[in-house]
Amino acid sequence: MSKLEDKEAREFHVETKFQQFAKRPGGIPREQAIVNAQTTVAALKPNFETWVDDEMAKLMKTVPANGADVDDRAWMEAADLHCQRLADVSATMGYDFVSYVANNLCLMFEAIRRGADYRRDVMVCHLDALTLGRKDRFARMKPEDVPELTDGLRRVLESAKLKAKQSGSKATRPGSNS
C-alpha cells in the first residue's frame, strides 16, 4: 500500500459568502420567498409575450441578409445579446423550446468567435425554429416534446462545428459559406 492509501482523505466544508448571507437572521421564510417569486413571475407573464416578440424582432433585424457583408462583427455581438436574453428568460416563463433554440444560437456565435465559419444556412434554420417556437402550437413545448426538431437542430449545429474543426487552423472568413 502506498502512503496515500494508508491515510484517509480529510474533507472539510467551505462556506461561500452566499451561504453565509442565507443563514443570517432576518429576512423571510423560504416558503414565502418561493410564493413571492411565483407571484412576480405570474405578474410578468402577460407582458412577457410582447417582450419575447420584441426581442425576436430585434434579433431578426441584426442578422445580415443573404449576401450582405458579415465581416463586421458588431451585428454578431448584438444578435448574441438578444439570444442570451431569450435563452436566460424564456425557460423561466415556460418557453423552454425558445430558450433551447436561443441557447443553440449563442453556442453558434461562440464557435464563430473561436474561428468557425459563419454558416447562413445554420443561422436561418435556427431563426426559423425560433419563430416556430413562438407559434401557439409550440409556444409552451419543451425541447423533449419535439425530439425530431431538436435532434435536427442539434445535428445542424454539430455539422457546423465539425466543419469548423475540419478547416483546422487555417484562417476563416466569417462571410464564407462552407
QUIRAPE-V152135 format. One record per residue. N is the residue number from 1. NEAR is the number of other ideal C-beta (glycine too) atoms within 8 Angstrom. D_CENTER is the distance of its C-alpha to the mean C-alpha in Angstrom with 1 decimal. Layout:
# QUIRAPE-V152135
N&NEAR&D_CENTER, N&NEAR&D_CENTER
This chain:
# QUIRAPE-V152135
1&3&48.3, 2&5&46.6, 3&5&46.7, 4&5&43.0, 5&6&43.6, 6&6&46.5, 7&6&44.6, 8&3&42.1, 9&4&38.7, 10&4&38.6, 11&4&35.4, 12&4&34.8, 13&4&32.2, 14&4&30.6, 15&5&29.7, 16&6&26.9, 17&5&27.4, 18&6&25.1, 19&8&27.2, 20&9&30.3, 21&7&29.3, 22&6&28.4, 23&5&31.9, 24&7&33.8, 25&3&36.2, 26&3&35.6, 27&5&32.5, 28&5&31.9, 29&5&31.8, 30&5&28.5, 31&6&29.3, 32&8&29.8, 33&10&26.6, 34&8&24.7, 35&8&26.8, 36&9&26.2, 37&8&22.4, 38&8&22.7, 39&8&25.1, 40&8&22.9, 41&10&20.0, 42&7&22.6, 43&7&24.0, 44&9&20.8, 45&10&20.0, 46&6&22.6, 47&7&21.1, 48&10&17.5, 49&8&18.0, 50&7&19.6, 51&9&16.8, 52&15&14.1, 53&9&16.7, 54&8&17.3, 55&11&13.8, 56&13&13.5, 57&8&17.1, 58&10&16.4, 59&14&13.5, 60&8&16.1, 61&6&18.8, 62&9&17.2, 63&10&16.8, 64&6&20.2, 65&5&22.5, 66&4&23.9, 67&3&26.4, 68&6&25.3, 69&6&25.2, 70&10&21.8, 71&7&23.3, 72&6&22.6, 73&7&19.1, 74&6&19.1, 75&11&17.5, 76&12&14.6, 77&8&14.1, 78&10&14.3, 79&13&12.0, 80&11&9.3, 81&8&10.2, 82&13&10.0, 83&14&6.5, 84&10&5.6, 85&9&8.2, 86&16&7.3, 87&13&4.1, 88&9&6.6, 89&12&9.7, 90&13&9.7, 91&10&9.9, 92&7&12.6, 93&11&14.4, 94&7&14.6, 95&12&12.3, 96&11&10.4, 97&14&10.5, 98&14&9.1, 99&14&6.0, 100&11&6.1, 101&13&7.0, 102&14&4.8, 103&10&2.0, 104&12&5.8, 105&16&6.8, 106&12&5.4, 107&9&7.1, 108&14&9.9, 109&12&10.5, 110&8&10.8, 111&11&13.2, 112&12&15.1, 113&7&15.6, 114&7&17.1, 115&8&19.4, 116&14&18.1, 117&14&19.5, 118&11&17.9, 119&11&18.1, 120&8&18.6, 121&8&18.9, 122&12&15.5, 123&12&14.1, 124&8&16.4, 125&10&15.7, 126&15&12.0, 127&12&13.2, 128&8&15.9, 129&11&13.7, 130&15&11.8, 131&9&15.3, 132&9&16.6, 133&13&14.1, 134&11&15.8, 135&8&19.2, 136&4&21.2, 137&4&21.5, 138&11&17.8, 139&10&16.6, 140&5&16.9, 141&10&16.1, 142&6&14.0, 143&10&12.8, 144&6&16.0, 145&7&18.1, 146&10&17.6, 147&8&17.8, 148&6&19.3, 149&9&16.6, 150&12&13.7, 151&8&16.1, 152&8&16.9, 153&14&13.4, 154&9&13.0, 155&8&16.5, 156&12&16.0, 157&13&13.1, 158&8&15.4, 159&9&18.3, 160&14&16.9, 161&10&16.3, 162&8&19.8, 163&12&21.4, 164&13&20.1, 165&7&21.7, 166&6&24.8, 167&11&25.3, 168&5&26.0, 169&2&26.6, 170&5&27.9, 171&4&26.6, 172&10&24.3, 173&7&24.4, 174&11&21.1, 175&8&23.0, 176&8&24.3, 177&8&23.5, 178&6&24.1
